[in-house]
Amino acid sequence: MSTLRDLAEEHTHLRPADIDHLHRIAGDWQLLSDLSFADLLLWVPVDADGTFLCVAQVRPTTAPTAYQDDQVGRIIGGPEVAHLGVAYSQGRIWREGDPVWYGDVPARHEAIPVRLRTAEGEAGEVIAVVGRDTNLSTARTPSQLELNYLTTADDLAQMIADGTFPPPRHPGETTSAPRVGDGLVRLDAGGKVTYASPNAQSAYRRLGYASHLVGEDLAGLHRRLAGDPLDGTEASNGILAALRGEAPPRREIDARGATMLTRALPLMPAGVPIGALVLVRDITEVRRRDRALITKDATIREIHHRVKNNLQTVAALLRLQARRVAMPEARVALEESVRRVASIALVHETLSMSSDEAVEFDGIVDRVASAATEVAATEVSVGMRRQGSFGVLPAEIATSLVMVLNELLLNAVEHGFPPADEPEGAPGSGGGHHGVPAGGPELVPAVVAEADPAGRPEVVVTAHRFRKMLHVSVTDNGRGLPPEFDAERGSKLGLQIVRALVTGELRGTIELRAGANGGTEALLVVPLARNAPDGRSQI
């Protein structure tokens, strides 16, 4: 289904600012739909002959819908849209006319013109029409709640026609809560409660207010109830701001172990402040779960931090042991272990600073690659580049993948560009002299760095995702593979580690081959979706 913006841009000549305003209405009109007990349809004019296109629709959660089928994308004209034409051309709310029938459902039509106010704050021209269509099949004598809902809905409908609803959205705010059914309080121009729904009364009771709300000064009540004086002042100031015609951000009130979310909206039909609408929602259990999750996340981050510290301690002990070993082969083996342990510590260090069990892998690759050029046993200065992005990877993939790339990068540097006095041999495990450092020069991003035309020694790491698979290549322009090299039968520990991790932990494939333009190329394919024991995908 096409979006509101797609439909408006394809079929109309509305300006970007007009379309943005229609988006704001569609993001906040569930409130009006619930208060009206009616479907809302957003119609935009298509041609000068009176044809209209439906670009958005919302159904009420407080009453049955008038439309079983979705109306978005429907283009209609003629007598069927006469009420829309009146509202659009005359700029007034249309409420005349007899009920119409949609199949077996009788419905009442209303049409509300949509204006976008000018930069000077004046009412601009009509850019669209909101159709308010009410299902009359369950019509009955309205209760006090329904009367207050409908009265408030009419005030908001007039504000749409004036261009003052919806109010600007504050940064970071969502429109999901609170809703009409969570709790509604209506205030007069002096800030006194004229009506409070049963759910609103219950929410305030949990905060410790057992009396009826009607007649109460709500701003003063918020100041008295809040356990934190600062929260009480902010909540009270929000009510006063709405009474002045402003649209304050949502506020939370904590009292007696309960938490209530409030949203205050000014009521200004025809530009005259007549009071405010306050929506409330009891979010006590939500905040308790949030606090539990925060505690859990902090615990997980602390565990990763301690694992990182323990791995660094192990690496330090191995480094001390290597300095005391007389045999060169044993020293090289211990130094390789230091490097491998330190590369795993990098992942846990990143996880200790993350709020979930996933890491931005590009930064880890950059640091491992920078370290490979520093610790490799070669006299040649080798450049490093990264093309593409690994993106965010789950911890179980990142830990194994960083070890694989560590081995491949060090092999590419040491065996692709060995010291001048080293005889040629099959690629294997490098013999670094240090662990992976905490910092170091980062890779030059490949999106802006081109290959050196002079052909200087270089290793390129390429990554891209395709159909839930991660494709990685490590390519160098070094001396290439020897003729007798066999990756499957290689006895070097580094290649054994790579093969074991790729085929076992990562469940992927790896291929070592000669590069198209010389050098060596390692191709790695890793599935990103893992299946849980019940067969469902874990990511």
C-alpha positions as CSV (number, residue, x, y, z in Angstrom):
1,M,0.0,0.0,0.0
2,S,1.4,3.4,-0.9
3,T,2.1,5.9,1.8
4,L,0.4,9.2,2.4
5,R,3.4,11.0,1.0
6,D,3.6,8.7,-2.1
7,L,-0.1,9.2,-2.9
8,A,0.0,13.0,-2.4
9,E,3.2,13.5,-4.5
10,E,1.8,11.3,-7.3
11,H,-1.7,12.7,-7.6
12,T,-1.6,16.2,-6.2
13,H,0.3,19.5,-6.4
14,L,0.6,19.9,-2.6
15,R,3.8,21.5,-1.3
16,P,6.2,19.6,1.0
17,A,5.1,21.7,3.9
18,D,1.4,20.8,3.2
19,I,2.3,17.1,3.1
20,D,4.2,17.4,6.4
21,H,1.2,18.9,8.0
22,L,-1.0,16.1,6.8
23,H,1.5,13.7,8.3
24,R,1.2,15.4,11.6
25,I,-2.5,15.1,11.5
26,A,-2.4,11.4,10.6
27,G,0.1,10.9,13.5
28,D,-2.2,12.4,16.1
29,W,-5.8,11.8,14.8
30,Q,-6.5,8.6,16.6
31,L,-7.4,10.9,19.5
32,L,-10.1,12.6,17.5
33,S,-11.3,9.4,16.0
34,D,-11.8,7.8,19.5
35,L,-13.5,11.0,20.9
36,S,-15.8,11.1,17.8
37,F,-16.7,7.4,17.8
38,A,-16.1,7.7,14.1
39,D,-13.8,6.7,11.2
40,L,-11.6,9.6,9.9
41,L,-10.6,9.7,6.3
42,L,-8.1,12.2,4.9
43,W,-9.1,13.4,1.5
44,V,-7.0,15.6,-0.9
45,P,-8.2,17.2,-4.1
46,V,-6.9,15.6,-7.3
47,D,-8.5,17.7,-10.0
48,A,-10.3,21.0,-10.3
49,D,-13.5,19.1,-11.2
50,G,-14.1,18.1,-7.6
51,T,-12.4,14.7,-7.5
52,F,-10.8,13.6,-4.2
53,L,-8.3,11.0,-3.2
54,C,-8.2,9.2,0.2
55,V,-4.5,9.2,1.4
56,A,-5.1,8.0,5.0
57,Q,-7.7,6.4,7.3
58,V,-8.1,5.6,11.0
59,R,-10.7,3.6,12.7
60,P,-12.0,4.3,16.2
61,T,-11.2,2.0,19.1
62,T,-14.3,3.2,21.0
63,A,-17.0,2.3,18.4
64,P,-17.6,0.0,15.4
65,T,-16.1,1.1,12.1
66,A,-18.2,2.4,9.3
67,Y,-15.9,0.8,6.7
68,Q,-15.0,-2.9,6.5
69,D,-12.7,-2.2,3.6
70,D,-9.7,0.1,3.6
71,Q,-10.4,3.3,1.7
72,V,-6.8,4.5,1.2
73,G,-6.0,5.0,-2.5
74,R,-9.7,5.4,-3.4
75,I,-10.5,8.2,-5.9
76,I,-14.1,9.4,-6.0
77,G,-16.0,12.4,-7.4
78,G,-19.5,13.6,-8.2
79,P,-22.4,13.7,-5.7
80,E,-20.6,11.2,-3.4
81,V,-18.1,13.9,-2.4
82,A,-20.4,16.9,-2.4
83,H,-19.9,17.4,1.4
84,L,-16.1,17.3,0.9
85,G,-16.4,19.9,-1.9
86,V,-18.4,22.3,0.4
87,A,-15.8,22.0,3.2
88,Y,-12.9,22.5,0.8
89,S,-14.3,25.4,-1.1
90,Q,-16.1,27.2,1.8
91,G,-13.6,26.4,4.5
92,R,-16.2,25.4,7.1
93,I,-17.2,22.2,8.8
94,W,-20.0,20.5,7.0
95,R,-22.6,18.6,9.1
96,E,-25.8,18.8,7.0
97,G,-27.3,15.9,5.1
98,D,-29.1,12.6,5.7
99,P,-27.4,9.4,6.7
100,V,-25.9,7.3,3.9
101,W,-25.6,3.6,3.6
102,Y,-22.4,1.5,3.0
103,G,-23.9,-1.9,2.4
104,D,-25.9,-2.7,5.5
105,V,-24.3,0.0,7.6
106,P,-25.9,3.4,8.0
107,A,-23.4,6.2,8.5
108,R,-23.4,10.0,9.1
109,H,-21.1,12.2,7.0
110,E,-19.2,15.2,8.3
111,A,-16.4,17.1,6.6
112,I,-13.7,19.1,8.3
113,P,-11.4,21.5,6.3
114,V,-7.7,21.2,7.0
115,R,-5.7,24.4,7.1
116,L,-2.0,25.0,7.5
117,R,-1.2,28.2,9.3
118,T,1.2,30.6,7.7
119,A,4.6,31.6,9.1
120,E,2.9,34.7,10.6
121,G,0.5,32.5,12.5
122,E,-2.5,33.3,10.4
123,A,-5.0,30.7,9.1
124,G,-3.9,29.7,5.6
125,E,-5.8,28.2,2.7
126,V,-7.5,24.8,2.9
127,I,-5.2,22.0,1.7
128,A,-7.3,18.9,2.4
129,V,-10.5,17.6,4.1
130,V,-11.0,15.2,7.0
131,G,-14.1,13.1,6.5
132,R,-15.7,12.1,9.8
133,D,-18.0,9.1,9.2
134,T,-19.9,7.6,12.1
135,N,-21.5,4.1,12.1
136,L,-25.1,4.7,13.2
137,S,-26.1,1.0,13.5
138,T,-25.4,1.0,17.3
139,A,-26.8,4.5,18.0
140,R,-28.2,4.9,21.5
141,T,-28.8,7.6,24.2
142,P,-25.3,8.9,24.9
143,S,-23.9,8.7,28.5
144,Q,-22.1,11.5,30.3
145,L,-18.8,10.1,29.1
146,E,-19.9,10.0,25.5
147,L,-21.3,13.6,25.6
148,N,-18.0,14.8,27.0
149,Y,-16.1,12.9,24.3
150,L,-18.2,14.3,21.5
151,T,-18.0,17.9,22.9
152,T,-14.2,17.6,23.1
153,A,-14.1,16.1,19.6
154,D,-16.0,19.0,18.1
155,D,-13.6,21.4,19.7
156,L,-10.6,19.6,18.2
157,A,-12.4,19.4,14.8
158,Q,-12.7,23.2,14.9
159,M,-9.0,23.5,15.7
160,I,-8.2,21.4,12.7
161,A,-10.3,23.8,10.6
162,D,-8.4,26.7,12.2
163,G,-5.0,25.1,11.7
164,T,-4.1,24.9,15.4
165,F,-4.4,21.1,15.7
166,P,-2.3,19.0,16.0
167,P,0.2,20.9,18.1
168,P,3.9,20.7,17.3
169,R,5.5,17.4,18.4
170,H,8.4,17.7,20.9
171,P,11.7,15.9,20.0
172,G,11.7,12.3,21.1
173,E,8.0,12.1,21.8
174,T,5.8,9.3,20.4
175,T,2.0,9.4,19.9
176,S,1.3,5.9,21.3
177,A,0.3,7.0,24.8
178,P,-1.8,8.0,26.5
179,R,-5.0,7.4,24.6
180,V,-8.6,8.4,25.2
181,G,-9.5,5.1,26.8
182,D,-6.6,5.3,29.3
183,G,-8.1,8.3,31.0
184,L,-9.5,11.7,30.1
185,V,-9.9,14.9,32.1
186,R,-11.5,18.1,30.8
187,L,-10.7,21.4,32.3
188,D,-12.4,24.8,32.0
189,A,-10.6,28.0,31.3
190,G,-9.7,28.4,34.9
191,G,-8.1,25.0,35.2
192,K,-10.9,23.4,37.2
193,V,-11.9,19.8,36.3
194,T,-15.3,19.7,34.6
195,Y,-15.2,16.0,33.8
196,A,-13.0,13.0,34.5
197,S,-13.5,9.6,33.0
198,P,-13.7,6.5,35.3
199,N,-10.2,5.3,34.1
200,A,-8.8,8.8,34.9
201,Q,-10.3,8.7,38.3
202,S,-8.7,5.3,38.9
203,A,-5.3,6.5,37.8
204,Y,-5.4,9.4,40.3
205,R,-6.5,7.1,43.0
206,R,-3.4,5.0,42.6
207,L,-1.4,8.2,43.1
208,G,-3.2,8.7,46.4
209,Y,-6.1,11.0,45.6
210,A,-9.3,9.2,46.6
211,S,-11.8,12.1,46.2
212,H,-13.7,13.0,43.0
213,L,-11.8,15.1,40.6
214,V,-14.7,17.3,39.4
215,G,-14.2,20.9,40.7
216,E,-10.5,20.3,41.6
217,D,-7.7,22.6,40.5
218,L,-5.7,20.1,38.5
219,A,-2.4,22.1,38.4
220,G,-2.4,22.4,42.2
221,L,-3.4,18.7,42.6
222,H,-0.4,17.6,40.5
223,R,1.9,19.8,42.7
224,R,0.5,18.2,45.9
225,L,0.5,14.6,44.7
226,A,4.0,14.3,43.2
227,G,6.5,12.7,45.4
228,D,9.3,14.7,43.8
229,P,8.7,18.5,44.1
230,L,10.4,19.1,40.8
231,D,8.2,16.5,39.0
232,G,5.2,18.1,40.6
233,T,6.2,21.6,39.5
234,E,6.8,20.4,35.9
235,A,3.5,18.6,35.7
236,S,1.7,21.6,37.2
237,N,3.4,24.0,34.7
238,G,2.4,21.8,31.9
239,I,-1.3,22.2,32.8
240,L,-0.9,25.9,33.1
241,A,0.8,26.1,29.7
242,A,-2.0,24.2,28.0
243,L,-4.5,26.6,29.5
244,R,-2.5,29.4,27.9
245,G,-2.8,27.8,24.5
246,E,0.6,26.1,24.5
247,A,1.3,22.4,23.9
248,P,3.6,21.2,26.7
249,P,5.6,17.9,26.4
250,R,4.2,14.8,28.2
251,R,5.0,14.6,31.9
252,E,5.2,11.8,34.4
253,I,4.1,12.0,38.0
254,D,5.5,9.5,40.6
255,A,3.7,9.2,44.0
256,R,3.3,6.3,46.5
257,G,5.1,3.9,44.2
258,A,2.8,4.6,41.2
259,T,3.6,6.4,38.0
260,M,1.2,8.3,35.8
261,L,1.9,9.7,32.3
262,T,0.0,12.9,31.4
263,R,-0.5,14.8,28.2
264,A,-2.1,18.2,28.2
265,L,-3.7,19.7,25.1
266,P,-5.1,23.2,24.7
267,L,-8.7,23.6,23.6
268,M,-8.9,26.7,21.4
269,P,-11.8,26.4,18.9
270,A,-11.9,29.6,16.8
271,G,-8.8,30.8,18.5
272,V,-10.5,31.3,21.9
273,P,-8.9,29.4,24.9
274,I,-11.8,27.6,26.6
275,G,-9.7,25.1,28.7
276,A,-7.6,22.0,28.2
277,L,-7.8,18.3,27.6
278,V,-5.6,16.1,29.8
279,L,-5.0,12.5,28.9
280,V,-3.6,10.3,31.6
281,R,-2.3,6.7,31.8
282,D,-1.2,4.5,34.6
283,I,2.3,3.3,33.6
284,T,3.4,1.9,36.9
285,E,4.0,-1.6,35.7
286,V,5.7,-0.3,32.5
287,R,8.2,1.7,34.6
288,R,8.8,-1.3,36.9
289,R,9.7,-3.4,33.9
290,D,11.9,-0.6,32.5
291,R,13.8,-0.4,35.8
292,A,14.3,-4.2,35.8
293,L,15.6,-4.1,32.2
294,I,18.0,-1.2,33.1
295,T,19.3,-3.2,36.0
296,K,19.7,-6.3,33.8
297,D,21.5,-4.3,31.0
298,A,23.8,-2.8,33.6
299,T,24.6,-6.3,34.9
300,I,25.3,-7.7,31.5
301,R,27.6,-4.7,30.6
302,E,29.4,-5.2,33.9
303,I,29.9,-8.9,33.1
304,H,31.4,-8.0,29.7
305,H,33.6,-5.4,31.4
306,R,34.9,-8.0,33.8
307,V,35.5,-10.6,31.1
308,K,37.4,-8.0,29.1
309,N,39.6,-7.3,32.2
310,N,40.2,-11.0,32.8
311,L,41.2,-11.5,29.2
312,Q,43.6,-8.6,29.4
313,T,45.1,-10.1,32.5
314,V,45.5,-13.5,30.7
315,A,47.2,-11.7,27.8
316,A,49.5,-9.8,30.2
317,L,50.5,-13.1,31.9
318,L,51.2,-14.7,28.5
319,R,53.3,-11.7,27.5
320,L,55.3,-11.9,30.7
321,Q,55.9,-15.6,30.1
322,A,57.0,-15.0,26.5
323,R,59.7,-12.6,27.7
324,R,61.1,-15.4,29.9
325,V,61.2,-18.1,27.3
326,A,64.5,-18.8,25.6
327,M,63.2,-20.8,22.6
328,P,62.2,-18.5,19.7
329,E,59.4,-20.9,18.6
330,A,57.8,-20.9,22.0
331,R,58.1,-17.1,22.3
332,V,56.3,-16.7,18.9
333,A,53.6,-19.1,20.0
334,L,53.0,-17.3,23.2
335,E,52.9,-13.9,21.4
336,E,50.4,-15.3,18.9
337,S,48.2,-16.3,21.9
338,V,48.5,-12.8,23.3
339,R,47.2,-11.4,20.1
340,R,44.3,-13.8,19.8
341,V,43.2,-13.3,23.4
342,A,43.4,-9.5,23.0
343,S,41.2,-9.6,19.9
344,I,38.5,-11.4,21.8
345,A,38.8,-8.8,24.6
346,L,38.1,-6.1,21.9
347,V,34.6,-7.6,21.4
348,H,33.8,-7.7,25.1
349,E,35.1,-4.2,25.5
350,T,32.6,-3.0,22.9
351,L,29.8,-5.0,24.4
352,S,30.5,-3.5,27.8
353,M,29.6,-0.1,26.3
354,S,26.6,-1.3,24.5
355,S,23.0,-1.6,25.8
356,D,22.3,-5.0,24.0
357,E,24.1,-8.1,22.9
358,A,25.1,-6.6,19.6
359,V,28.1,-4.5,18.4
360,E,29.0,-2.1,15.7
361,F,31.6,-4.2,14.0
362,D,33.2,-1.7,11.7
363,G,35.1,-0.1,14.6
364,I,36.4,-3.4,15.8
365,V,37.6,-4.4,12.3
366,D,39.4,-1.0,12.0
367,R,41.3,-1.5,15.2
368,V,42.2,-5.1,14.5
369,A,43.5,-4.2,11.0
370,S,45.5,-1.2,12.4
371,A,47.1,-3.6,14.9
372,A,47.9,-6.1,12.2
373,T,50.1,-3.6,10.4
374,E,51.9,-2.7,13.7
375,V,52.6,-6.2,15.1
376,A,53.3,-8.1,11.8
377,A,56.8,-9.4,11.4
378,T,57.5,-7.6,8.1
379,E,59.8,-4.7,7.1
380,V,57.3,-3.5,4.5
381,S,54.8,-0.6,5.2
382,V,51.4,-2.0,4.3
383,G,48.3,0.1,3.8
384,M,44.9,-1.0,5.0
385,R,41.4,-0.1,3.6
386,R,37.9,-1.2,4.3
387,Q,35.1,-1.2,1.7
388,G,31.5,-1.5,2.7
389,S,30.1,-2.0,6.2
390,F,29.7,-5.0,8.5
391,G,27.0,-3.2,10.4
392,V,25.7,-4.4,13.7
393,L,26.4,-8.0,14.5
394,P,25.3,-10.2,17.4
395,A,27.9,-11.1,20.0
396,E,28.1,-14.8,19.1
397,I,29.0,-13.9,15.5
398,A,31.3,-11.0,16.4
399,T,33.5,-12.9,18.8
400,S,34.4,-15.7,16.3
401,L,34.5,-13.3,13.3
402,V,37.0,-11.0,14.9
403,M,39.4,-14.0,15.5
404,V,39.0,-15.1,11.9
405,L,39.7,-11.6,10.5
406,N,42.6,-11.2,12.9
407,E,44.3,-14.3,11.5
408,L,43.5,-13.5,7.9
409,L,44.8,-9.9,8.2
410,L,48.0,-10.8,9.9
411,N,48.6,-13.6,7.4
412,A,48.0,-11.2,4.5
413,V,50.5,-8.7,5.9
414,E,53.2,-11.2,7.0
415,H,53.1,-13.7,4.2
416,G,52.0,-11.4,1.4
417,F,54.8,-8.9,2.1
418,P,57.5,-10.8,4.1
419,P,60.9,-9.4,5.0
420,A,63.3,-9.5,2.1
421,D,65.4,-12.3,3.7
422,E,62.5,-14.6,4.4
423,P,62.1,-17.6,2.0
424,E,58.7,-18.1,0.4
425,G,56.3,-20.5,2.1
426,A,52.7,-21.4,2.4
427,P,50.5,-18.9,4.3
428,G,49.8,-19.8,7.9
429,S,49.7,-18.2,11.2
430,G,51.5,-14.9,11.7
431,G,53.9,-14.4,14.6
432,G,53.0,-11.0,16.0
433,H,55.0,-9.4,18.7
434,H,52.3,-7.6,20.6
435,G,48.6,-7.9,21.6
436,V,45.9,-5.9,19.9
437,P,46.3,-2.3,21.3
438,A,43.4,-0.4,22.7
439,G,43.7,2.3,20.1
440,G,45.8,3.0,17.1
441,P,45.3,4.6,13.7
442,E,42.0,3.7,12.1
443,L,41.4,2.5,8.6
444,V,40.8,5.0,5.9
445,P,37.1,4.5,5.0
446,A,37.0,2.8,1.6
447,V,34.1,5.0,0.4
448,V,36.5,7.9,0.1
449,A,39.8,6.1,-0.2
450,E,40.8,4.7,-3.6
451,A,43.5,2.2,-4.3
452,D,47.0,3.6,-4.6
453,P,47.7,4.0,-8.3
454,A,51.4,3.5,-7.5
455,G,50.6,0.0,-6.4
456,R,52.0,0.2,-2.9
457,P,51.5,-2.8,-0.6
458,E,47.9,-2.9,0.5
459,V,45.3,-5.1,2.1
460,V,41.6,-4.4,1.5
461,V,38.8,-5.7,3.7
462,T,35.4,-5.8,1.9
463,A,32.1,-6.5,3.5
464,H,28.5,-6.4,2.3
465,R,25.2,-8.1,3.2
466,F,22.9,-9.9,0.8
467,R,19.9,-12.0,1.7
468,K,20.8,-12.5,5.3
469,M,24.3,-13.5,4.4
470,L,27.5,-11.5,5.3
471,H,30.1,-11.7,2.5
472,V,33.6,-10.7,3.5
473,S,36.8,-10.7,1.5
474,V,40.4,-10.0,2.6
475,T,42.5,-9.2,-0.5
476,D,46.2,-8.2,-0.7
477,N,48.4,-7.3,-3.7
478,G,51.4,-9.2,-2.3
479,R,53.4,-12.1,-3.7
480,G,50.4,-14.5,-3.8
481,L,50.0,-18.2,-3.0
482,P,52.8,-20.7,-3.7
483,P,52.0,-23.3,-6.3
484,E,51.9,-26.2,-3.8
485,F,49.6,-24.5,-1.3
486,D,46.5,-26.5,-0.1
487,A,44.2,-24.6,2.3
488,E,42.4,-27.8,3.3
489,R,45.6,-29.6,4.3
490,G,47.6,-26.8,5.7
491,S,49.2,-27.6,9.0
492,K,49.6,-24.0,10.3
493,L,47.7,-23.3,13.5
494,G,46.3,-20.0,12.2
495,L,44.6,-21.6,9.2
496,Q,43.3,-24.4,11.4
497,I,41.8,-21.9,13.7
498,V,40.2,-20.0,10.8
499,R,38.7,-23.2,9.3
500,A,37.4,-24.4,12.6
501,L,35.7,-21.1,13.5
502,V,34.2,-20.5,10.1
503,T,32.8,-24.0,9.5
504,G,31.9,-24.6,13.2
505,E,31.0,-21.5,15.2
506,L,30.0,-19.3,12.2
507,R,28.5,-22.1,10.1
508,G,29.9,-20.5,7.0
509,T,32.4,-21.2,4.2
510,I,35.8,-19.9,3.4
511,E,37.9,-20.0,0.2
512,L,41.6,-19.0,-0.2
513,R,42.6,-18.4,-3.8
514,A,44.9,-16.3,-6.0
515,G,43.7,-12.8,-6.6
516,A,42.5,-11.7,-10.0
517,N,45.3,-9.1,-10.2
518,G,47.9,-10.9,-8.2
519,G,48.2,-11.4,-4.5
520,T,45.8,-13.5,-2.4
521,E,42.1,-13.4,-1.7
522,A,40.2,-14.9,1.2
523,L,36.5,-15.2,0.6
524,L,34.2,-15.7,3.6
525,V,30.4,-16.2,3.7
526,V,28.6,-16.2,7.0
527,P,24.9,-16.6,7.6
528,L,23.4,-13.8,9.8
529,A,20.2,-15.6,10.7
530,R,20.6,-18.3,13.4
531,N,17.8,-20.9,14.1
532,A,16.8,-21.5,17.7
533,P,16.1,-25.1,18.9
534,D,12.4,-24.5,18.0
535,G,13.3,-23.6,14.5
536,R,12.6,-19.9,14.8
537,S,15.1,-17.3,13.6
538,Q,17.0,-15.7,16.5
539,I,17.9,-12.5,14.6
